Amino acid sequence: MFEFLTAPLAYPFMVRGLLAAVIVGVVCAIVGTYVVLRGMAFFGDAMAHTILPGIAGGYLLNGGDRGALFWWALGTAIASALGIGAISRGTKLREDTAIGIVFAGMFALGIAMISTVGSYSVDLTHFLFGDVLGVSVGDLTRSAIFGGAIVLTVALFYKEFMVLAFDPVLAETLRLPVQPLEYLLLTLIAVAIVVSIQTVGVALMLAVLVTPAATASLLTRRLHWMMLIAAVIAAGAAGAGLYLSYYLGVASGAAIVLTCTAVFLVTWGFTRLRAAVSPRPVPETAV
């Protein structure tokens, strides 16, 4: 067992990949809690695809420099998030309609830009499906810095985000700056997605953002416990998925996502079984 656990860690790229996967898992779990509570899964999926023009633009101008691609993707993600907020706030359109407009336009722009690159199928594939084992020291450093900034921001605005998530009307009543908080939350989600792209890729990003938080929501209704449980699940799934990838020879991002999904299914089955066998409370009779 000791050799089973330590053998993969003999390779520096495995150690970097494990650290990156844990950081990404924890950050996405914390931010994903708000995504689940507010029903913003479509926004998360859209944001994972709207960064495509940034990746394509960075590649066209800077080649395979991952540092440059990260900054281009980050700028595109923040601009898209703020654009969605501005369209939904400045018009009578619903937020999901605004998301669909920006999502479709940005994704089409990214495809058009990528189609002009002759060798994109090789160089940009890791952004679609993830390349956690290709994480460099610079990638890990950026993930740690931006991930830490996201967690710190959530901690600073914990009460405000909690009111906004559970009761937007109460937030208005308490005269909280609802619109700036909305923009800030959208920006945090966008940054978390960009930080996570190299680990699991665009295609699997939504699962990492939603599944651990959804699993935690089955176990508790308290926000702080939901975040903690989701972070533990995400970190554990990241480590387990990476080990499965090493020993079974499957894609790392897919292994991480499948582990998260397996944990969700087991938790869902357990909660259903517990609800079936536990006696229901007898309602009190009115006198």
C-alpha positions in Angstrom: 0.0 0.0 0.0 2.8 2.4 0.8 4.4 1.7 -2.5 1.1 2.2 -4.2 0.7 5.6 -2.7 4.3 6.8 -3.2 5.2 5.4 -6.6 3.4 8.1 -8.6 4.9 10.8 -6.4 8.4 9.9 -7.6 7.7 11.9 -10.8 7.7 15.7 -10.4 5.0 16.1 -13.0 2.7 13.9 -10.9 3.4 16.0 -7.8 2.7 19.3 -9.7 -0.5 17.7 -11.2 -1.7 16.6 -7.8 -1.2 20.0 -6.2 -2.9 21.7 -9.2 -5.8 19.3 -9.1 -6.4 19.8 -5.4 -6.2 23.6 -5.7 -8.6 23.6 -8.6 -10.9 21.2 -6.8 -11.1 23.3 -3.6 -11.6 26.6 -5.4 -14.2 25.3 -7.8 -16.1 23.6 -4.9 -16.3 26.8 -3.0 -17.4 29.0 -5.9 -19.6 26.1 -7.2 -21.6 26.2 -4.0 -23.1 29.5 -5.2 -23.5 28.2 -8.7 -25.6 25.3 -7.3 -27.6 27.4 -4.9 -28.5 30.0 -7.5 -29.1 27.6 -10.3 -26.3 29.0 -12.4 -25.0 25.8 -14.0 -25.7 27.1 -17.5 -23.6 30.1 -16.7 -20.7 27.9 -15.7 -21.0 25.9 -18.8 -21.2 29.0 -21.0 -18.2 30.6 -19.3 -16.1 27.5 -20.0 -16.8 28.0 -23.7 -16.6 31.7 -24.0 -12.9 31.8 -23.2 -12.2 30.1 -26.5 -11.7 33.4 -28.4 -9.1 34.4 -25.8 -7.3 31.1 -26.1 -7.3 31.3 -29.9 -6.2 35.0 -29.9 -3.4 34.2 -27.4 -2.3 31.3 -29.6 -2.3 33.4 -32.8 -0.2 36.1 -31.2 2.0 34.2 -28.8 2.1 30.6 -30.0 2.2 27.9 -27.4 3.2 30.2 -24.5 0.8 28.9 -21.8 1.4 32.0 -19.6 0.2 34.2 -22.4 -2.8 32.0 -23.1 -3.8 32.1 -19.5 -3.9 35.9 -19.5 -5.8 36.1 -22.7 -8.3 33.5 -21.4 -8.7 35.4 -18.2 -9.4 38.7 -19.9 -11.9 37.1 -22.2 -13.7 35.3 -19.3 -14.0 38.5 -17.2 -15.2 40.5 -20.2 -17.8 37.8 -21.0 -19.0 37.6 -17.4 -19.4 41.4 -17.2 -21.1 41.4 -20.6 -23.7 38.9 -19.5 -24.4 40.9 -16.3 -24.7 44.1 -18.3 -27.0 42.6 -20.9 -29.3 41.0 -18.3 -29.4 44.2 -16.2 -29.6 46.7 -19.0 -32.5 45.0 -20.9 -35.7 43.2 -20.1 -34.1 39.9 -21.2 -33.8 37.1 -18.7 -30.3 36.2 -17.5 -30.3 32.8 -19.2 -31.1 34.5 -22.5 -28.2 36.9 -22.0 -26.0 33.9 -21.2 -27.1 32.2 -24.4 -26.4 35.2 -26.6 -22.9 35.8 -25.2 -22.1 32.0 -25.1 -23.1 31.4 -28.8 -21.4 34.5 -30.1 -18.1 34.0 -28.2 -18.0 30.3 -28.9 -18.6 30.9 -32.7 -15.9 33.6 -32.7 -13.4 31.2 -31.0 -14.2 28.4 -33.6 -13.7 30.9 -36.4 -10.3 32.0 -35.0 -9.1 28.5 -34.3 -10.0 27.4 -37.8 -7.4 29.8 -39.2 -4.7 27.9 -37.2 -3.3 25.0 -39.2 -1.9 23.0 -36.2 -4.6 23.9 -33.6 -5.7 20.2 -33.3 -2.4 19.4 -31.6 -1.6 22.5 -29.7 -5.0 23.5 -28.3 -6.4 20.0 -27.5 -5.3 20.2 -23.9 -7.6 23.2 -23.3 -10.5 21.1 -24.5 -9.8 18.0 -22.5 -7.3 19.1 -19.9 -3.7 18.3 -19.3 -3.1 18.2 -15.6 0.1 16.2 -16.0 1.5 19.0 -18.2 1.2 21.6 -15.4 4.4 23.6 -15.1 5.7 25.5 -12.0 4.4 28.7 -13.5 1.0 27.2 -14.1 0.9 25.9 -10.5 2.0 29.3 -9.1 -0.8 31.1 -11.1 -3.4 28.6 -9.9 -2.3 29.1 -6.3 -2.3 32.9 -6.5 -5.6 33.3 -8.2 -7.2 30.4 -6.3 -6.1 32.0 -3.0 -7.5 35.4 -4.1 -10.9 33.8 -4.9 -11.1 32.0 -1.5 -10.1 35.2 0.3 -12.7 37.3 -1.6 -15.4 34.7 -0.8 -14.4 34.9 2.9 -14.5 38.7 2.9 -17.9 38.9 1.3 -19.3 35.7 2.8 -22.4 37.2 4.5 -23.3 39.4 1.5 -23.0 36.5 -0.9 -25.0 34.3 1.4 -27.9 36.8 1.5 -27.7 37.3 -2.2 -27.8 33.5 -2.8 -30.7 32.7 -0.5 -32.9 35.8 -0.6 -32.1 38.5 -3.3 -35.2 40.5 -2.1 -33.8 40.6 1.4 -30.5 41.8 -0.1 -32.3 44.7 -1.7 -34.2 45.5 1.5 -31.0 45.6 3.5 -29.6 48.0 0.9 -26.7 45.8 -0.1 -24.9 46.8 -3.3 -26.6 44.0 -5.2 -25.4 44.9 -8.7 -21.7 45.2 -7.8 -22.0 42.0 -5.7 -23.5 40.2 -8.7 -20.7 41.4 -11.0 -18.1 40.3 -8.4 -19.6 36.9 -8.1 -19.8 36.4 -11.9 -16.1 37.5 -12.1 -15.1 35.0 -9.4 -16.8 32.2 -11.2 -15.1 33.3 -14.5 -11.6 33.4 -12.8 -12.2 30.0 -11.2 -13.0 28.5 -14.6 -9.9 29.9 -16.2 -7.7 28.6 -13.4 -9.2 25.2 -13.8 -9.2 24.8 -17.6 -5.7 23.2 -17.8 -6.7 20.6 -15.2 -9.9 19.3 -16.7 -10.4 21.2 -19.9 -13.4 23.1 -21.4 -15.4 19.9 -22.0 -15.3 18.7 -18.4 -15.2 22.0 -16.5 -18.9 22.1 -15.6 -18.7 18.8 -13.7 -15.9 20.0 -11.4 -17.7 23.3 -10.8 -21.1 21.7 -10.0 -20.8 18.0 -8.9 -18.9 18.4 -5.6 -21.2 21.3 -4.5 -24.3 19.3 -5.5 -23.1 16.4 -3.5 -22.5 18.5 -0.5 -26.0 20.0 -0.8 -27.4 16.5 -0.3 -25.8 16.3 3.1 -26.3 19.7 4.6 -28.2 23.0 4.1 -25.7 25.2 6.0 -23.6 27.2 3.6 -20.3 27.0 5.4 -20.6 23.2 5.9 -21.7 22.9 2.3 -18.5 24.7 1.2 -16.3 22.6 3.5 -17.8 19.3 2.5 -17.7 20.2 -1.2 -14.0 21.2 -0.9 -13.1 17.9 0.8 -15.0 15.9 -1.8 -13.3 17.8 -4.6 -9.8 17.5 -3.2 -10.3 13.8 -2.5 -11.7 13.2 -6.0 -8.8 15.1 -7.5 -6.3 12.9 -5.7 -8.2 9.7 -6.4 -8.8 10.5 -10.0 -5.1 11.3 -10.6 -4.1 7.9 -9.1 -6.7 6.2 -11.2 -5.3 8.0 -14.2 -1.7 6.8 -13.4 -2.6 3.2 -12.8 -5.3 2.7 -15.4 -3.8 4.8 -18.1 -6.9 7.0 -18.7 -7.2 10.7 -19.2 -6.6 12.6 -16.0 -9.4 15.1 -16.3 -11.9 12.4 -17.2 -10.8 10.3 -14.2 -11.2 13.2 -11.8 -14.7 14.0 -13.1 -15.8 10.4 -13.1 -14.6 10.1 -9.4 -16.7 13.2 -8.5 -19.7 11.7 -10.3 -19.3 8.3 -8.5 -19.2 10.1 -5.1 -22.3 12.0 -6.0 -24.2 8.8 -7.0 -23.1 7.0 -3.8 -24.2 10.0 -1.7 -27.5 10.3 -3.6 -28.2 6.6 -3.1 -27.3 6.8 0.6 -29.6 9.7 1.2 -32.5 8.0 -0.7 -31.9 4.8 1.4 -31.8 6.8 4.6 -35.0 8.6 3.7 -36.7 5.3 2.9 -35.8 3.5 6.1 -36.0 6.3 8.6 -39.5 6.8 10.2 -41.4 9.9 9.1 -42.4 12.2 11.9 -46.0 12.0 12.8 -47.7 15.4 12.3 -49.1 17.0 15.4 -52.9 17.0 15.7 -54.5 20.4 16.0 -56.5 20.8 19.2 
